[in-house]
Amino acid sequence: MSTSAGTRGPSIDGILSGLGAASIWGGMYVVSRMVLEVIPPVTLVFIRLVLGTITLAIVIRLTAPRLPARGDLKLMASLGLVGMCISLVAQFAGTHLAGAANGALITSATPAFMLVFAWPILGTRPTIRQVGALILATTGVLVVTLVGTDAPTEAPGSHLAGNTFLLVAAITWALYSVLGGRASSRYDALVTTAYATGFGALFTLPLVPWELASTPMGSLDWPVWTGILYLGIVSTAGAFYLWNRSIARLGASLPGLLFFAQPVVGGLLGATVLGEVLSISFFIGGALVASAVVLSARET
């Protein structure tokens, strides 16, 4: 196989895009944990998606890429429902209950779950090595989810509930990533991301009044506004675009190796900025998940 610059270019682009997205999301868990003290999860997801949609719409207006045909709007709506509405709500709810470090680690099992969805959707049959990676990742997530205990200051079961939400977020994000690969093969990653965030905002909107009726927002000072802008512009418009671009360049397997930058960044920032205590189960589970994503990417 040729190794010309023209062949290497898209791979380097895809690797840098995936690494950038994963690193941004690692920091996102720390930022969201702080903002969630003031804004409840569903409402924060909606605000995040609206800001992301506006940002991406401006870029699309300036670049004028090809827009989806009417027949592909159902696919775009599916991306918005699964990846932007369900996954992000579960992600924020889980991070609020279980912490930034657990949020970054458990959702880093996403690449292994992508192998499960890639088989029926893309026709990519997993190998024995990849099945082994899935088992390792699942075991690692279960170690963090079930072995870790609640902190004394928190309600009993809050970590277990939070970790369960995070597991749902990982599985649904895996489905989004595989569906996004299909969409990105037809349209620019910018367009796929913009339509997914737009539909996600529409699906999330009906839940906002219901949530605010029972959990009103707190005071919005400048650190909260800064966090909101980071979540909406950087970690939504920017990171989602980079992730879709990475999948379009590399497929559904190799980004898994890059995705592990997320728990490294999230865990370190959670410990240093928020003072979260990283238990032994976090490190054991992290080692298993790290082994899984490396194993799943070795054949790519």
Steps between C-alpha positions, in 0.01 A plus 500: 500500500624845414608728779508823308424828664162504340417172672639600838334842510142394578623256769704767678206738470267236644734416788545865599125561472414203721765586756383860512136401551582251777719752685233771479240259637732405786499863611127522432419264788668731749332810358158333487534379861542861612222642279260223606509642852299792358318368192316163501612235247227509234495878490877513469492250212243717321705819548812318386333369184347836410838673528663224299235514229529878466880479476490225237225675303718811470791292371274320250369835381857612430624177339182389317554120501250257344196460725318171568232380260148467638534122510797526738326722755375190683861390550594847624204498739612160632844645568343788690276276710755232588826693519397851599182457703516159674878467526572854618217505756625168640856632494421816695273320748768238558778756540291695750448188714826309455762768433716618213762225528245218481319682221812524288605140569173310455409676177848421366372144451302635202742371231456141614122533482539648152617158385163353599300751295740502204414136421124534427512861375819513293549128441837508679526165675710514820806280527589281796747767611229766490256281693771461763533878510126533556517256792793689652325838465176367646688350795681827560177697498337251739795529739460877518119485503440225756815486716529871577312609811306815573674786671374551858360844419285378212164325487524118506503359149580832334825372350334181375219700338751744353720223364194334345413825324858521375483145365185594307687805369789282380274251321286764330808701399639186340181464297519868405861460386417206273196675353711814467753304297228417250389864484856634471562273202233698313542850639767722650555437872405864565155444349445173685591662831284807441187303413552258788533781755200682354276194519638424845395844623148445363468163673630640829284815505173336623682366807634839614179653648429174685846500657504871590163465673661274761865610481541872426830649388731673744690827464693535174830674579788546255670162572171327418459699179859414404424133562184521290691652209766230526237224501302649212770625266817304577378159620189488279560686174877449505548154650200337331626624165848365572360162608284462189797606289718239667246222436462612138880476456576192711184291525340369819796320661816712514339802674458264796870522577483878492187507715698394806644851523159592644522316836865600542413868468169468685643299788798727554294818483229351722760422765696827476221752434201345678689307767338169402653190659599233247433157656694183427202375298540803272859406418424128458203576275704758313775249429245252364334761278840621378595144409172461316531806280863418415406141417205604284717743301799272435343334196406827334 
